[in-house]
């Protein structure tokens, strides 16, 4: 039976592809609070919702704990990534304050 030979080069290319995969790609998310404020935030798709809230809080001048993001009836949880929620570049989310 044939076995595949693993060399340093194949290990290096595999490691480089994993690092590139973990970095994610840069996206821009639009958050609208329906009160006249619309915020555009640039982040990566591997960032969590909590990271997104911190970026929004820095732009708006509010505390991240007071921000709630959702789309229709889905309230997004802080520990889940944007990629897991399938949030892509240019997508709009609803922004609420607690």
Secondary structure as a PSIPRED ss2 file (coil, helix, strand):
# PSIPRED VFORMAT (PSIPRED V4.0)

   1 X C   1.000  0.000  0.000
   2 X C   1.000  0.000  0.000
   3 X C   1.000  0.000  0.000
   4 X C   1.000  0.000  0.000
   5 X C   1.000  0.000  0.000
   6 X C   1.000  0.000  0.000
   7 X C   1.000  0.000  0.000
   8 X H   0.000  1.000  0.000
   9 X H   0.000  1.000  0.000
  10 X H   0.000  1.000  0.000
  11 X H   0.000  1.000  0.000
  12 X H   0.000  1.000  0.000
  13 X H   0.000  1.000  0.000
  14 X H   0.000  1.000  0.000
  15 X H   0.000  1.000  0.000
  16 X H   0.000  1.000  0.000
  17 X H   0.000  1.000  0.000
  18 X H   0.000  1.000  0.000
  19 X H   0.000  1.000  0.000
  20 X H   0.000  1.000  0.000
  21 X H   0.000  1.000  0.000
  22 X H   0.000  1.000  0.000
  23 X H   0.000  1.000  0.000
  24 X C   1.000  0.000  0.000
  25 X C   1.000  0.000  0.000
  26 X E   0.000  0.000  1.000
  27 X E   0.000  0.000  1.000
  28 X E   0.000  0.000  1.000
  29 X E   0.000  0.000  1.000
  30 X E   0.000  0.000  1.000
  31 X E   0.000  0.000  1.000
  32 X E   0.000  0.000  1.000
  33 X C   1.000  0.000  0.000
  34 X C   1.000  0.000  0.000
  35 X C   1.000  0.000  0.000
  36 X C   1.000  0.000  0.000
  37 X C   1.000  0.000  0.000
  38 X E   0.000  0.000  1.000
  39 X E   0.000  0.000  1.000
  40 X E   0.000  0.000  1.000
  41 X E   0.000  0.000  1.000
  42 X E   0.000  0.000  1.000
  43 X E   0.000  0.000  1.000
  44 X E   0.000  0.000  1.000
  45 X C   1.000  0.000  0.000
  46 X C   1.000  0.000  0.000
  47 X C   1.000  0.000  0.000
  48 X E   0.000  0.000  1.000
  49 X H   0.000  1.000  0.000
  50 X H   0.000  1.000  0.000
  51 X H   0.000  1.000  0.000
  52 X H   0.000  1.000  0.000
  53 X H   0.000  1.000  0.000
  54 X H   0.000  1.000  0.000
  55 X H   0.000  1.000  0.000
  56 X H   0.000  1.000  0.000
  57 X H   0.000  1.000  0.000
  58 X H   0.000  1.000  0.000
  59 X H   0.000  1.000  0.000
  60 X H   0.000  1.000  0.000
  61 X C   1.000  0.000  0.000
  62 X C   1.000  0.000  0.000
  63 X C   1.000  0.000  0.000
  64 X H   0.000  1.000  0.000
  65 X H   0.000  1.000  0.000
  66 X H   0.000  1.000  0.000
  67 X E   0.000  0.000  1.000
  68 X E   0.000  0.000  1.000
  69 X E   0.000  0.000  1.000
  70 X E   0.000  0.000  1.000
  71 X E   0.000  0.000  1.000
  72 X C   1.000  0.000  0.000
  73 X C   1.000  0.000  0.000
  74 X E   0.000  0.000  1.000
  75 X E   0.000  0.000  1.000
  76 X C   1.000  0.000  0.000
  77 X C   1.000  0.000  0.000
  78 X C   1.000  0.000  0.000
  79 X C   1.000  0.000  0.000
  80 X C   1.000  0.000  0.000
  81 X E   0.000  0.000  1.000
  82 X C   1.000  0.000  0.000
  83 X C   1.000  0.000  0.000
  84 X C   1.000  0.000  0.000
  85 X C   1.000  0.000  0.000
  86 X C   1.000  0.000  0.000
  87 X C   1.000  0.000  0.000
  88 X C   1.000  0.000  0.000
  89 X C   1.000  0.000  0.000
  90 X C   1.000  0.000  0.000
  91 X C   1.000  0.000  0.000
  92 X E   0.000  0.000  1.000
  93 X E   0.000  0.000  1.000
  94 X E   0.000  0.000  1.000
  95 X E   0.000  0.000  1.000
  96 X E   0.000  0.000  1.000
  97 X E   0.000  0.000  1.000
  98 X C   1.000  0.000  0.000
